[in-house]
Amino acid sequence: MPLNSLLCCHNSPNVPICLHIGDIAGAAPPAIYRRNLPHDRAAAATYFVTWRLCPGQADLSETERDAIVAALRWFDGTRYQLHGYVVMNDHVHVMVEPTGDPGLHQILHSWKSFTANNLQRRHNRRGRVWQDEYFDRVIRHEAEYRQKRDYILGNPYKRWPEITGYAWAWAIGLDGLKD
């Protein structure tokens, strides 16, 4: 398939679209998954992912943030490799590298579903907790990796300049980056 060819697997207003872009130097073709936002997919990639609370949901408490961090770390090293995360009062940023099956979409579904159920059952949240969509981006090079890592670590201090520490932010160094 030529580099500029696209294959549309499904196209309707409420069903994801899957676009496959041609083979690049013998590598598996990257895929683009689309709902309202495009979701780029590539083999052996590290992703920067963001998802948010639904409008009208109260800010996440400290114990809720602890529960979300525990969920993020649960399969670290088996289903995926975490490179960094920050759980803010109304959104989550994660740098993650899926290690095979499940893929990124399934990992995000698992995180959002498990944490939503946990927050509803144990923290008395009502209604939909997370927005359906999430933003993701393939991290393409070392400079972008550093920028995303620094963004994650600096996000709480940008929002709340008066704080001196933040328990819900973590990142590994550049040793985890694959060229």
C-alpha positions in Angstrom: 0.0 0.0 0.0 1.5 3.4 -0.9 2.4 5.8 1.9 -0.4 8.2 1.0 -3.1 5.6 0.9 -5.7 5.4 3.6 -8.2 2.6 4.4 -11.4 3.5 6.1 -12.7 0.6 8.2 -15.8 2.2 9.6 -17.4 5.7 9.3 -20.5 6.7 11.2 -21.2 9.5 13.6 -21.0 7.5 16.8 -18.7 4.6 15.8 -14.9 4.9 15.7 -13.0 5.3 12.4 -9.9 3.3 11.8 -7.4 4.6 9.2 -4.3 2.6 8.3 -1.4 4.4 6.6 0.9 2.5 4.3 4.1 0.5 5.3 7.1 2.6 6.3 10.5 0.9 5.9 9.1 -2.5 6.6 7.6 -1.5 10.0 4.0 -2.3 10.9 1.7 0.5 9.6 0.7 3.1 12.2 -3.1 3.4 12.7 -5.3 6.3 13.5 -8.3 5.5 15.6 -10.9 8.3 15.6 -14.0 9.2 17.7 -14.2 13.0 18.1 -10.5 13.2 18.5 -7.9 11.3 16.4 -6.0 8.6 18.2 -2.6 7.9 16.5 -1.3 4.3 17.0 2.3 3.0 16.4 4.1 -0.2 17.4 6.4 0.1 20.4 5.4 3.7 21.1 5.3 5.8 24.3 2.1 7.9 24.5 1.2 11.1 26.3 -2.4 10.7 27.3 -4.9 13.1 29.0 -8.4 12.6 30.3 -10.7 14.8 32.3 -13.6 14.7 34.8 -17.1 15.2 33.3 -18.5 18.8 33.7 -20.3 19.2 37.0 -18.1 16.6 38.8 -16.5 17.9 42.0 -12.7 18.2 42.2 -10.9 14.9 43.0 -10.0 14.6 46.7 -6.6 13.5 48.0 -8.0 10.0 48.7 -9.5 9.8 45.2 -6.2 10.8 43.7 -4.5 8.1 45.7 -7.0 5.5 44.3 -6.3 6.7 40.7 -2.5 6.5 41.2 -3.0 2.9 42.6 -5.0 2.0 39.5 -2.3 3.5 37.2 0.5 1.5 38.9 -1.4 -1.8 39.2 -0.3 -3.3 35.9 2.9 -1.3 35.5 5.6 -3.6 34.2 3.1 -6.2 32.9 0.5 -4.7 30.5 2.4 -1.4 30.1 5.4 0.6 31.3 4.6 3.8 33.0 6.9 6.7 32.2 5.1 9.3 34.2 1.8 10.6 35.5 0.1 13.4 37.3 -3.3 13.2 38.8 -4.7 16.7 39.1 -7.9 17.9 40.7 -9.9 17.6 37.5 -7.7 15.7 35.0 -5.0 13.1 34.6 -1.9 13.1 32.4 0.0 9.8 31.8 3.1 8.8 29.7 2.6 5.1 29.0 4.1 2.5 26.7 1.8 -0.5 26.1 3.8 -3.8 26.1 1.5 -5.7 23.7 -2.1 -6.7 24.3 -4.1 -5.0 25.5 -3.4 -1.9 23.4 -3.6 1.7 24.5 -7.4 2.0 23.9 -8.1 -1.0 26.1 -5.7 0.3 28.8 -7.4 3.7 28.9 -10.8 2.0 29.0 -9.6 -0.2 31.9 -8.2 2.8 33.9 -11.3 5.0 33.3 -13.8 2.2 34.0 -12.1 0.9 37.1 -11.5 4.3 38.6 -15.0 5.5 37.8 -16.5 2.5 39.5 -14.1 2.9 42.5 -14.9 6.6 42.8 -18.7 5.9 42.7 -18.6 3.0 45.2 -16.0 4.2 47.7 -16.2 7.9 47.4 -19.9 8.5 46.8 -19.6 10.1 43.3 -22.7 10.0 41.2 -23.2 10.0 37.5 -20.6 9.7 34.8 -17.2 10.5 36.2 -14.9 10.8 33.2 -15.5 12.4 29.8 -15.8 9.8 27.1 -12.9 11.1 25.0 -9.3 11.4 25.9 -6.3 13.0 24.1 -3.3 11.0 23.2 -0.1 11.7 21.3 2.7 9.4 20.2 6.0 10.7 21.7 8.3 10.8 18.7 11.7 11.8 20.0 13.8 12.6 23.1 13.1 16.3 23.1 9.4 15.7 23.1 9.8 13.0 25.8 11.6 15.5 28.0 9.0 18.2 27.3 6.1 15.9 28.2 7.9 14.6 31.3 8.6 18.1 32.5 5.0 19.2 31.7 3.7 16.3 33.9 6.1 17.1 36.8 5.5 20.9 36.5 1.7 20.8 36.0 0.7 21.1 39.7 3.2 23.9 40.3 1.9 25.9 37.3 -1.7 25.5 38.6 -0.8 26.1 42.3 2.4 28.1 42.5 2.3 28.3 46.3 2.7 24.5 46.8 6.1 23.0 47.7 5.4 19.3 47.0 2.8 17.2 45.1 2.3 13.5 46.0 0.4 12.6 42.8 3.1 13.3 40.2 5.9 11.0 39.2 8.2 10.3 36.2 11.1 8.2 35.3 14.3 9.6 33.7 15.3 9.4 30.1 16.7 5.9 30.5 13.2 4.5 29.6 13.1 6.2 26.2 13.4 3.9 23.1 15.0 5.5 20.1 
